[in-house]
Amino acid sequence: MSAVVVEHARQQWEEGHRRLQSYSSDQALYHRLRTQVDAVVDELNRRVGQTFTLAELVAAYRDADHWLVEVTSPAARAGDRAVVEDAAFHQFARGAVDYVP
């Protein structure tokens, strides 16, 4: 996987994280989204494991559409689900063996 593909995914994840933080003034919404982020991170722990590279995480990101709906709230709007997905991958990426801020 090319470095450009990995960097593009990281930019998407960072944007999702920023969007999640922008909801912090609406405590109910923010809490609901944070709970879903935590559920996605837990699922990533199961699917990707504790030792992984950013490229491996990008591969999981490409496949996330297949399992994300099962992990997040069935009532979640598509836009909220995208924020949750990207914010969770952003958070999880920090554990990659090749992560550099």
Biopython code that builds the backbone (N, CA, C, O; Angstrom):
import numpy as np
from Bio.PDB.StructureBuilder import StructureBuilder

atoms = [
    (1, "MET", "N", (0.849, -1.169, 0.000)),
    (1, "MET", "CA", (0.000, 0.000, 0.000)),
    (1, "MET", "C", (0.900, 1.240, 0.000)),
    (1, "MET", "O", (1.887, 1.311, 0.732)),
    (2, "SER", "N", (0.543, 2.188, -0.817)),
    (2, "SER", "CA", (1.403, 3.364, -0.954)),
    (2, "SER", "C", (1.263, 4.303, 0.245)),
    (2, "SER", "O", (0.256, 4.311, 0.953)),
    (3, "ALA", "N", (2.309, 5.081, 0.436)),
    (3, "ALA", "CA", (2.309, 6.068, 1.514)),
    (3, "ALA", "C", (1.236, 7.121, 1.277)),
    (3, "ALA", "O", (0.692, 7.676, 2.232)),
    (4, "VAL", "N", (0.928, 7.400, 0.022)),
    (4, "VAL", "CA", (-0.103, 8.395, -0.310)),
    (4, "VAL", "C", (-1.476, 7.896, 0.150)),
    (4, "VAL", "O", (-2.262, 8.669, 0.698)),
    (5, "VAL", "N", (-1.763, 6.628, -0.066)),
    (5, "VAL", "CA", (-3.046, 6.054, 0.348)),
    (5, "VAL", "C", (-3.169, 6.104, 1.864)),
    (5, "VAL", "O", (-4.223, 6.460, 2.392)),
    (6, "VAL", "N", (-2.103, 5.751, 2.562)),
    (6, "VAL", "CA", (-2.108, 5.785, 4.021)),
    (6, "VAL", "C", (-2.300, 7.216, 4.515)),
    (6, "VAL", "O", (-3.088, 7.454, 5.430)),
    (7, "GLU", "N", (-1.597, 8.154, 3.928)),
    (7, "GLU", "CA", (-1.717, 9.552, 4.358)),
    (7, "GLU", "C", (-3.112, 10.096, 4.084)),
    (7, "GLU", "O", (-3.653, 10.843, 4.899)),
    (8, "HIS", "N", (-3.694, 9.738, 2.964)),
    (8, "HIS", "CA", (-5.056, 10.190, 2.659)),
    (8, "HIS", "C", (-6.038, 9.657, 3.702)),
    (8, "HIS", "O", (-6.903, 10.398, 4.170)),
    (9, "ALA", "N", (-5.915, 8.399, 4.066)),
    (9, "ALA", "CA", (-6.787, 7.826, 5.097)),
    (9, "ALA", "C", (-6.586, 8.545, 6.423)),
    (9, "ALA", "O", (-7.555, 8.851, 7.118)),
    (10, "ARG", "N", (-5.352, 8.813, 6.775)),
    (10, "ARG", "CA", (-5.079, 9.522, 8.032)),
    (10, "ARG", "C", (-5.726, 10.903, 8.044)),
    (10, "ARG", "O", (-6.223, 11.348, 9.079)),
    (11, "GLN", "N", (-5.722, 11.581, 6.903)),
    (11, "GLN", "CA", (-6.365, 12.890, 6.815)),
    (11, "GLN", "C", (-7.873, 12.767, 7.015)),
    (11, "GLN", "O", (-8.480, 13.601, 7.687)),
    (12, "GLN", "N", (-8.479, 11.734, 6.437)),
    (12, "GLN", "CA", (-9.911, 11.501, 6.637)),
    (12, "GLN", "C", (-10.201, 11.235, 8.111)),
    (12, "GLN", "O", (-11.173, 11.754, 8.659)),
    (13, "TRP", "N", (-9.363, 10.430, 8.747)),
    (13, "TRP", "CA", (-9.566, 10.095, 10.158)),
    (13, "TRP", "C", (-9.427, 11.337, 11.033)),
    (13, "TRP", "O", (-10.199, 11.529, 11.972)),
    (14, "GLU", "N", (-8.452, 12.172, 10.725)),
    (14, "GLU", "CA", (-8.256, 13.411, 11.480)),
    (14, "GLU", "C", (-9.473, 14.325, 11.332)),
    (14, "GLU", "O", (-9.918, 14.939, 12.302)),
    (15, "GLU", "N", (-10.001, 14.408, 10.128)),
    (15, "GLU", "CA", (-11.187, 15.232, 9.894)),
    (15, "GLU", "C", (-12.373, 14.683, 10.693)),
    (15, "GLU", "O", (-13.141, 15.461, 11.259)),
    (16, "GLY", "N", (-12.532, 13.380, 10.748)),
    (16, "GLY", "CA", (-13.596, 12.779, 11.549)),
    (16, "GLY", "C", (-13.435, 13.108, 13.025)),
    (16, "GLY", "O", (-14.411, 13.384, 13.721)),
    (17, "HIS", "N", (-12.208, 13.076, 13.487)),
    (17, "HIS", "CA", (-11.924, 13.434, 14.883)),
    (17, "HIS", "C", (-12.301, 14.897, 15.147)),
    (17, "HIS", "O", (-12.925, 15.204, 16.163)),
    (18, "ARG", "N", (-11.926, 15.789, 14.242)),
    (18, "ARG", "CA", (-12.278, 17.208, 14.393)),
    (18, "ARG", "C", (-13.792, 17.406, 14.386)),
    (18, "ARG", "O", (-14.327, 18.190, 15.170)),
    (19, "ARG", "N", (-14.470, 16.694, 13.501)),
    (19, "ARG", "CA", (-15.926, 16.817, 13.440)),
    (19, "ARG", "C", (-16.563, 16.313, 14.728)),
    (19, "ARG", "O", (-17.511, 16.917, 15.228)),
    (20, "LEU", "N", (-16.056, 15.222, 15.264)),
    (20, "LEU", "CA", (-16.566, 14.713, 16.534)),
    (20, "LEU", "C", (-16.385, 15.756, 17.626)),
    (20, "LEU", "O", (-17.310, 16.016, 18.396)),
    (21, "GLN", "N", (-15.214, 16.349, 17.699)),
    (21, "GLN", "CA", (-14.951, 17.361, 18.718)),
    (21, "GLN", "C", (-15.857, 18.577, 18.550)),
    (21, "GLN", "O", (-16.189, 19.238, 19.535)),
    (22, "SER", "N", (-16.255, 18.877, 17.337)),
    (22, "SER", "CA", (-17.124, 20.029, 17.105)),
    (22, "SER", "C", (-18.518, 19.828, 17.699)),
    (22, "SER", "O", (-19.258, 20.795, 17.882)),
    (23, "TYR", "N", (-18.875, 18.596, 17.997)),
    (23, "TYR", "CA", (-20.174, 18.298, 18.612)),
    (23, "TYR", "C", (-20.123, 18.349, 20.137)),
    (23, "TYR", "O", (-21.134, 18.086, 20.788)),
    (24, "SER", "N", (-18.997, 18.674, 20.709)),
    (24, "SER", "CA", (-18.852, 18.603, 22.163)),
    (24, "SER", "C", (-19.787, 19.565, 22.916)),
    (24, "SER", "O", (-20.054, 19.353, 24.099)),
    (25, "SER", "N", (-20.275, 20.590, 22.267)),
    (25, "SER", "CA", (-21.194, 21.506, 22.947)),
    (25, "SER", "C", (-22.590, 20.902, 23.120)),
    (25, "SER", "O", (-23.366, 21.358, 23.959)),
    (26, "ASP", "N", (-22.903, 19.888, 22.335)),
    (26, "ASP", "CA", (-24.170, 19.157, 22.476)),
    (26, "ASP", "C", (-23.845, 17.867, 23.225)),
    (26, "ASP", "O", (-23.535, 16.843, 22.617)),
    (27, "GLN", "N", (-23.919, 17.932, 24.546)),
    (27, "GLN", "CA", (-23.458, 16.820, 25.385)),
    (27, "GLN", "C", (-24.156, 15.494, 25.080)),
    (27, "GLN", "O", (-23.505, 14.449, 25.080)),
    (28, "ALA", "N", (-25.446, 15.516, 24.825)),
    (28, "ALA", "CA", (-26.173, 14.273, 24.553)),
    (28, "ALA", "C", (-25.671, 13.627, 23.257)),
    (28, "ALA", "O", (-25.394, 12.428, 23.223)),
    (29, "LEU", "N", (-25.557, 14.418, 22.208)),
    (29, "LEU", "CA", (-25.074, 13.906, 20.926)),
    (29, "LEU", "C", (-23.630, 13.449, 21.050)),
    (29, "LEU", "O", (-23.270, 12.370, 20.579)),
    (30, "TYR", "N", (-22.810, 14.265, 21.680)),
    (30, "TYR", "CA", (-21.391, 13.933, 21.824)),
    (30, "TYR", "C", (-21.220, 12.619, 22.595)),
    (30, "TYR", "O", (-20.426, 11.766, 22.198)),
    (31, "HIS", "N", (-21.948, 12.460, 23.672)),
    (31, "HIS", "CA", (-21.859, 11.222, 24.468)),
    (31, "HIS", "C", (-22.290, 10.014, 23.633)),
    (31, "HIS", "O", (-21.643, 8.967, 23.668)),
    (32, "ARG", "N", (-23.381, 10.163, 22.886)),
    (32, "ARG", "CA", (-23.849, 9.058, 22.041)),
    (32, "ARG", "C", (-22.797, 8.682, 20.993)),
    (32, "ARG", "O", (-22.533, 7.501, 20.768)),
    (33, "LEU", "N", (-22.207, 9.676, 20.364)),
    (33, "LEU", "CA", (-21.186, 9.401, 19.349)),
    (33, "LEU", "C", (-19.929, 8.807, 19.972)),
    (33, "LEU", "O", (-19.337, 7.887, 19.406)),
    (34, "ARG", "N", (-19.510, 9.322, 21.136)),
    (34, "ARG", "CA", (-18.317, 8.782, 21.828)),
    (34, "ARG", "C", (-18.531, 7.325, 22.203)),
    (34, "ARG", "O", (-17.603, 6.522, 22.100)),
    (35, "THR", "N", (-19.728, 6.967, 22.633)),
    (35, "THR", "CA", (-20.032, 5.581, 22.966)),
    (35, "THR", "C", (-19.875, 4.694, 21.739)),
    (35, "THR", "O", (-19.365, 3.577, 21.831)),
    (36, "GLN", "N", (-20.317, 5.196, 20.594)),
    (36, "GLN", "CA", (-20.171, 4.425, 19.357)),
    (36, "GLN", "C", (-18.718, 4.348, 18.909)),
    (36, "GLN", "O", (-18.281, 3.318, 18.394)),
    (37, "VAL", "N", (-17.964, 5.433, 19.101)),
    (37, "VAL", "CA", (-16.531, 5.402, 18.789)),
    (37, "VAL", "C", (-15.859, 4.308, 19.616)),
    (37, "VAL", "O", (-15.057, 3.533, 19.094)),
    (38, "ASP", "N", (-16.183, 4.248, 20.889)),
    (38, "ASP", "CA", (-15.600, 3.224, 21.762)),
    (38, "ASP", "C", (-15.944, 1.817, 21.280)),
    (38, "ASP", "O", (-15.104, 0.920, 21.337)),
    (39, "ALA", "N", (-17.169, 1.620, 20.808)),
    (39, "ALA", "CA", (-17.578, 0.310, 20.294)),
    (39, "ALA", "C", (-16.782, -0.053, 19.043)),
    (39, "ALA", "O", (-16.394, -1.208, 18.869)),
    (40, "VAL", "N", (-16.538, 0.920, 18.175)),
    (40, "VAL", "CA", (-15.762, 0.661, 16.958)),
    (40, "VAL", "C", (-14.308, 0.370, 17.324)),
    (40, "VAL", "O", (-13.692, -0.521, 16.739)),
    (41, "VAL", "N", (-13.759, 1.101, 18.273)),
    (41, "VAL", "CA", (-12.381, 0.834, 18.720)),
    (41, "VAL", "C", (-12.279, -0.577, 19.293)),
    (41, "VAL", "O", (-11.310, -1.285, 19.017)),
    (42, "ASP", "N", (-13.256, -0.991, 20.079)),
    (42, "ASP", "CA", (-13.259, -2.362, 20.607)),
    (42, "ASP", "C", (-13.277, -3.386, 19.477)),
    (42, "ASP", "O", (-12.578, -4.398, 19.530)),
    (43, "GLU", "N", (-14.084, -3.111, 18.454)),
    (43, "GLU", "CA", (-14.150, -4.021, 17.312)),
    (43, "GLU", "C", (-12.825, -4.047, 16.549)),
    (43, "GLU", "O", (-12.396, -5.100, 16.077)),
    (44, "LEU", "N", (-12.183, -2.890, 16.431)),
    (44, "LEU", "CA", (-10.869, -2.850, 15.776)),
    (44, "LEU", "C", (-9.846, -3.661, 16.562)),
    (44, "LEU", "O", (-8.995, -4.326, 15.971)),
    (45, "ASN", "N", (-9.923, -3.611, 17.874)),
    (45, "ASN", "CA", (-9.030, -4.443, 18.688)),
    (45, "ASN", "C", (-9.207, -5.914, 18.347)),
    (45, "ASN", "O", (-8.228, -6.656, 18.270)),
    (46, "ARG", "N", (-10.446, -6.340, 18.142)),
    (46, "ARG", "CA", (-10.706, -7.739, 17.787)),
    (46, "ARG", "C", (-10.265, -8.061, 16.369)),
    (46, "ARG", "O", (-9.701, -9.126, 16.116)),
    (47, "ARG", "N", (-10.519, -7.147, 15.448)),
    (47, "ARG", "CA", (-10.248, -7.423, 14.039)),
    (47, "ARG", "C", (-8.789, -7.216, 13.643)),
    (47, "ARG", "O", (-8.241, -7.985, 12.853)),
    (48, "VAL", "N", (-8.171, -6.190, 14.185)),
    (48, "VAL", "CA", (-6.808, -5.828, 13.772)),
    (48, "VAL", "C", (-5.774, -6.343, 14.771)),
    (48, "VAL", "O", (-4.665, -6.714, 14.385)),
    (49, "GLY", "N", (-6.132, -6.365, 16.038)),
    (49, "GLY", "CA", (-5.200, -6.815, 17.066)),
    (49, "GLY", "C", (-4.427, -5.663, 17.662)),
    (49, "GLY", "O", (-4.654, -4.498, 17.333)),
    (50, "GLN", "N", (-3.520, -6.004, 18.536)),
    (50, "GLN", "CA", (-2.747, -5.008, 19.272)),
    (50, "GLN", "C", (-1.507, -4.538, 18.507)),
    (50, "GLN", "O", (-1.035, -3.420, 18.715)),
    (51, "THR", "N", (-0.987, -5.377, 17.635)),
    (51, "THR", "CA", (0.214, -5.027, 16.876)),
    (51, "THR", "C", (-0.173, -4.927, 15.407)),
    (51, "THR", "O", (-0.568, -5.915, 14.789)),
    (52, "PHE", "N", (-0.054, -3.718, 14.854)),
    (52, "PHE", "CA", (-0.478, -3.485, 13.481)),
    (52, "PHE", "C", (0.246, -2.270, 12.922)),
    (52, "PHE", "O", (0.786, -1.449, 13.664)),
    (53, "THR", "N", (0.245, -2.176, 11.617)),
    (53, "THR", "CA", (0.805, -1.016, 10.929)),
    (53, "THR", "C", (-0.343, -0.141, 10.434)),
    (53, "THR", "O", (-1.495, -0.573, 10.398)),
    (54, "LEU", "N", (-0.022, 1.067, 10.062)),
    (54, "LEU", "CA", (-1.040, 1.950, 9.496)),
    (54, "LEU", "C", (-1.604, 1.371, 8.200)),
    (54, "LEU", "O", (-2.798, 1.511, 7.937)),
    (55, "ALA", "N", (-0.779, 0.733, 7.396)),
    (55, "ALA", "CA", (-1.255, 0.115, 6.157)),
    (55, "ALA", "C", (-2.274, -0.982, 6.461)),
    (55, "ALA", "O", (-3.275, -1.112, 5.756)),
    (56, "GLU", "N", (-2.029, -1.761, 7.497)),
    (56, "GLU", "CA", (-2.991, -2.797, 7.888)),
    (56, "GLU", "C", (-4.295, -2.163, 8.365)),
    (56, "GLU", "O", (-5.378, -2.689, 8.110)),
    (57, "LEU", "N", (-4.184, -1.045, 9.051)),
    (57, "LEU", "CA", (-5.377, -0.349, 9.515)),
    (57, "LEU", "C", (-6.158, 0.236, 8.337)),
    (57, "LEU", "O", (-7.389, 0.228, 8.349)),
    (58, "VAL", "N", (-5.465, 0.734, 7.340)),
    (58, "VAL", "CA", (-6.140, 1.241, 6.141)),
    (58, "VAL", "C", (-6.891, 0.103, 5.453)),
    (58, "VAL", "O", (-7.999, 0.306, 4.958)),
    (59, "ALA", "N", (-6.306, -1.075, 5.419)),
    (59, "ALA", "CA", (-6.990, -2.231, 4.828)),
    (59, "ALA", "C", (-8.271, -2.535, 5.602)),
    (59, "ALA", "O", (-9.299, -2.846, 5.000)),
    (60, "ALA", "N", (-8.218, -2.448, 6.915)),
    (60, "ALA", "CA", (-9.417, -2.668, 7.736)),
    (60, "ALA", "C", (-10.441, -1.568, 7.482)),
    (60, "ALA", "O", (-11.645, -1.823, 7.485)),
    (61, "TYR", "N", (-9.964, -0.350, 7.264)),
    (61, "TYR", "CA", (-10.845, 0.787, 6.983)),
    (61, "TYR", "C", (-11.625, 0.549, 5.692)),
    (61, "TYR", "O", (-12.815, 0.852, 5.605)),
    (62, "ARG", "N", (-10.950, 0.013, 4.712)),
    (62, "ARG", "CA", (-11.609, -0.272, 3.426)),
    (62, "ARG", "C", (-12.719, -1.304, 3.587)),
    (62, "ARG", "O", (-13.696, -1.291, 2.839)),
    (63, "ASP", "N", (-12.570, -2.189, 4.554)),
    (63, "ASP", "CA", (-13.540, -3.263, 4.779)),
    (63, "ASP", "C", (-14.596, -2.892, 5.817)),
    (63, "ASP", "O", (-15.537, -3.656, 6.031)),
    (64, "ALA", "N", (-14.462, -1.749, 6.456)),
    (64, "ALA", "CA", (-15.319, -1.389, 7.591)),
    (64, "ALA", "C", (-16.791, -1.264, 7.222)),
    (64, "ALA", "O", (-17.654, -1.486, 8.071)),
    (65, "ASP", "N", (-17.094, -0.918, 5.991)),
    (65, "ASP", "CA", (-18.498, -0.796, 5.591)),
    (65, "ASP", "C", (-19.264, -2.096, 5.803)),
    (65, "ASP", "O", (-20.480, -2.081, 5.992)),
    (66, "HIS", "N", (-18.558, -3.212, 5.771)),
    (66, "HIS", "CA", (-19.204, -4.518, 5.917)),
    (66, "HIS", "C", (-19.617, -4.826, 7.348)),
    (66, "HIS", "O", (-20.545, -5.606, 7.564)),
    (67, "TRP", "N", (-18.952, -4.234, 8.322)),
    (67, "TRP", "CA", (-19.256, -4.557, 9.717)),
    (67, "TRP", "C", (-19.649, -3.352, 10.577)),
    (67, "TRP", "O", (-20.148, -3.528, 11.688)),
    (68, "LEU", "N", (-19.437, -2.173, 10.093)),
    (68, "LEU", "CA", (-19.666, -0.974, 10.902)),
    (68, "LEU", "C", (-21.121, -0.839, 11.368)),
    (68, "LEU", "O", (-21.367, -0.453, 12.511)),
    (69, "VAL", "N", (-22.065, -1.146, 10.512)),
    (69, "VAL", "CA", (-23.475, -1.005, 10.866)),
    (69, "VAL", "C", (-23.830, -1.937, 12.025)),
    (69, "VAL", "O", (-24.674, -1.599, 12.855)),
    (70, "GLU", "N", (-23.198, -3.095, 12.084)),
    (70, "GLU", "CA", (-23.463, -4.044, 13.165)),
    (70, "GLU", "C", (-22.923, -3.543, 14.502)),
    (70, "GLU", "O", (-23.446, -3.910, 15.554)),
    (71, "VAL", "N", (-21.893, -2.718, 14.473)),
    (71, "VAL", "CA", (-21.232, -2.264, 15.688)),
    (71, "VAL", "C", (-21.828, -0.960, 16.205)),
    (71, "VAL", "O", (-21.894, -0.743, 17.415)),
    (72, "THR", "N", (-22.256, -0.104, 15.307)),
    (72, "THR", "CA", (-22.819, 1.187, 15.710)),
    (72, "THR", "C", (-24.327, 1.055, 15.893)),
    (72, "THR", "O", (-24.922, 0.024, 15.578)),
    (73, "SER", "N", (-24.910, 2.093, 16.396)),
    (73, "SER", "CA", (-26.351, 2.106, 16.632)),
    (73, "SER", "C", (-27.104, 1.950, 15.310)),
    (73, "SER", "O", (-26.805, 2.647, 14.341)),
    (74, "PRO", "N", (-28.077, 1.041, 15.267)),
    (74, "PRO", "CA", (-28.866, 0.879, 14.040)),
    (74, "PRO", "C", (-29.611, 2.160, 13.644)),
    (74, "PRO", "O", (-29.937, 2.362, 12.475)),
    (75, "ALA", "N", (-29.871, 3.009, 14.623)),
    (75, "ALA", "CA", (-30.597, 4.245, 14.350)),
    (75, "ALA", "C", (-29.670, 5.392, 13.926)),
    (75, "ALA", "O", (-30.140, 6.490, 13.630)),
    (76, "ALA", "N", (-28.373, 5.142, 13.897)),
    (76, "ALA", "CA", (-27.419, 6.202, 13.561)),
    (76, "ALA", "C", (-27.608, 6.673, 12.127)),
    (76, "ALA", "O", (-27.790, 5.875, 11.207)),
    (77, "ARG", "N", (-27.561, 7.977, 11.966)),
    (77, "ARG", "CA", (-27.616, 8.543, 10.619)),
    (77, "ARG", "C", (-26.295, 8.259, 9.910)),
    (77, "ARG", "O", (-25.261, 8.083, 10.554)),
    (78, "ALA", "N", (-26.338, 8.216, 8.589)),
    (78, "ALA", "CA", (-25.139, 7.922, 7.806)),
    (78, "ALA", "C", (-24.025, 8.926, 8.107)),
    (78, "ALA", "O", (-22.862, 8.538, 8.214)),
    (79, "GLY", "N", (-24.363, 10.203, 8.243)),
    (79, "GLY", "CA", (-23.359, 11.228, 8.541)),
    (79, "GLY", "C", (-22.723, 11.014, 9.897)),
    (79, "GLY", "O", (-21.511, 11.165, 10.052)),
    (80, "ASP", "N", (-23.542, 10.659, 10.888)),
    (80, "ASP", "CA", (-23.002, 10.366, 12.217)),
    (80, "ASP", "C", (-22.110, 9.133, 12.176)),
    (80, "ASP", "O", (-21.054, 9.099, 12.807)),
    (81, "ARG", "N", (-22.541, 8.124, 11.431)),
    (81, "ARG", "CA", (-21.756, 6.893, 11.337)),
    (81, "ARG", "C", (-20.392, 7.175, 10.707)),
    (81, "ARG", "O", (-19.392, 6.589, 11.120)),
    (82, "ALA", "N", (-20.340, 8.059, 9.720)),
    (82, "ALA", "CA", (-19.062, 8.407, 9.087)),
    (82, "ALA", "C", (-18.138, 9.100, 10.076)),
    (82, "ALA", "O", (-16.938, 8.828, 10.103)),
    (83, "VAL", "N", (-18.694, 10.000, 10.896)),
    (83, "VAL", "CA", (-17.897, 10.683, 11.921)),
    (83, "VAL", "C", (-17.362, 9.660, 12.918)),
    (83, "VAL", "O", (-16.184, 9.686, 13.273)),
    (84, "VAL", "N", (-18.229, 8.767, 13.365)),
    (84, "VAL", "CA", (-17.837, 7.734, 14.328)),
    (84, "VAL", "C", (-16.731, 6.871, 13.749)),
    (84, "VAL", "O", (-15.728, 6.612, 14.414)),
    (85, "GLU", "N", (-16.907, 6.429, 12.528)),
    (85, "GLU", "CA", (-15.913, 5.567, 11.882)),
    (85, "GLU", "C", (-14.554, 6.261, 11.822)),
    (85, "GLU", "O", (-13.549, 5.704, 12.263)),
    (86, "ASP", "N", (-14.526, 7.465, 11.282)),
    (86, "ASP", "CA", (-13.254, 8.165, 11.113)),
    (86, "ASP", "C", (-12.612, 8.522, 12.449)),
    (86, "ASP", "O", (-11.396, 8.406, 12.605)),
    (87, "ALA", "N", (-13.417, 8.954, 13.407)),
    (87, "ALA", "CA", (-12.870, 9.296, 14.726)),
    (87, "ALA", "C", (-12.306, 8.059, 15.421)),
    (87, "ALA", "O", (-11.269, 8.137, 16.080)),
    (88, "ALA", "N", (-12.977, 6.925, 15.277)),
    (88, "ALA", "CA", (-12.484, 5.684, 15.888)),
    (88, "ALA", "C", (-11.171, 5.238, 15.246)),
    (88, "ALA", "O", (-10.245, 4.833, 15.949)),
    (89, "PHE", "N", (-11.088, 5.308, 13.935)),
    (89, "PHE", "CA", (-9.847, 4.926, 13.262)),
    (89, "PHE", "C", (-8.727, 5.890, 13.629)),
    (89, "PHE", "O", (-7.578, 5.475, 13.785)),
    (90, "HIS", "N", (-9.052, 7.173, 13.768)),
    (90, "HIS", "CA", (-8.053, 8.156, 14.197)),
    (90, "HIS", "C", (-7.499, 7.776, 15.569)),
    (90, "HIS", "O", (-6.287, 7.760, 15.779)),
    (91, "GLN", "N", (-8.391, 7.476, 16.483)),
    (91, "GLN", "CA", (-7.972, 7.090, 17.834)),
    (91, "GLN", "C", (-7.154, 5.807, 17.811)),
    (91, "GLN", "O", (-6.111, 5.724, 18.459)),
    (92, "PHE", "N", (-7.615, 4.817, 17.078)),
    (92, "PHE", "CA", (-6.939, 3.524, 17.047)),
    (92, "PHE", "C", (-5.576, 3.611, 16.363)),
    (92, "PHE", "O", (-4.651, 2.887, 16.730)),
    (93, "ALA", "N", (-5.449, 4.494, 15.370)),
    (93, "ALA", "CA", (-4.198, 4.614, 14.608)),
    (93, "ALA", "C", (-3.015, 4.962, 15.496)),
    (93, "ALA", "O", (-1.877, 4.628, 15.166)),
    (94, "ARG", "N", (-3.261, 5.617, 16.599)),
    (94, "ARG", "CA", (-2.169, 6.007, 17.501)),
    (94, "ARG", "C", (-1.433, 4.805, 18.071)),
    (94, "ARG", "O", (-0.313, 4.942, 18.564)),
    (95, "GLY", "N", (-2.047, 3.633, 18.009)),
    (95, "GLY", "CA", (-1.408, 2.425, 18.502)),
    (95, "GLY", "C", (-0.603, 1.667, 17.452)),
    (95, "GLY", "O", (-0.018, 0.627, 17.752)),
    (96, "ALA", "N", (-0.569, 2.179, 16.226)),
    (96, "ALA", "CA", (0.176, 1.503, 15.151)),
    (96, "ALA", "C", (1.664, 1.537, 15.436)),
    (96, "ALA", "O", (2.181, 2.515, 15.976)),
    (97, "VAL", "N", (2.347, 0.465, 15.071)),
    (97, "VAL", "CA", (3.786, 0.398, 15.321)),
    (97, "VAL", "C", (4.559, 1.461, 14.546)),
    (97, "VAL", "O", (5.660, 1.845, 14.939)),
    (98, "ASP", "N", (3.979, 1.935, 13.442)),
    (98, "ASP", "CA", (4.649, 2.953, 12.627)),
    (98, "ASP", "C", (3.980, 4.315, 12.731)),
    (98, "ASP", "O", (4.189, 5.171, 11.871)),
    (99, "TYR", "N", (3.173, 4.532, 13.775)),
    (99, "TYR", "CA", (2.497, 5.811, 13.946)),
    (99, "TYR", "C", (3.492, 6.911, 14.285)),
    (99, "TYR", "O", (4.341, 6.768, 15.164)),
    (100, "VAL", "N", (3.358, 8.007, 13.559)),
    (100, "VAL", "CA", (4.123, 9.226, 13.851)),
    (100, "VAL", "C", (3.118, 10.374, 13.801)),
    (100, "VAL", "O", (2.413, 10.537, 12.805)),
    (101, "PRO", "N", (3.047, 11.170, 14.869)),
    (101, "PRO", "CA", (2.076, 12.281, 14.879)),
    (101, "PRO", "C", (2.318, 13.280, 13.761)),
    (101, "PRO", "O", (1.585, 14.262, 13.641)),
]
sb = StructureBuilder()
sb.init_structure("model")
sb.init_model(0)
sb.init_chain("A")
sb.init_seg("    ")
for serial, (resi, resn, name, xyz) in enumerate(atoms, 1):
    if name == "N":
        sb.init_residue(resn, " ", resi, " ")
    sb.init_atom(name, np.array(xyz, "f"), 0.0, 1.0, " ", f" {name:<3s}", serial, name[0])
structure = sb.get_structure()
